[in-house]
């Protein structure tokens, strides 16, 4: 994975401010956080289901 320096991060934030404006950024951050949290919960649920299936097959 490429290293992202401080200069790159500042450039990304500056461009985001220009595109979305300062009032919209907190809303976008909150939406992105909620999306990642839901994705994490869904994948955790899939992994748990897979583990349960393996345990059931092992008990037969």
Secondary structure, 3 states (H helix, E strand, C coil): CCCCCHHHHHHHHHHHHHHHCHHHHHHHHHHHHHHHHHHHHHHHHHHHHHHHHHHHHHHC
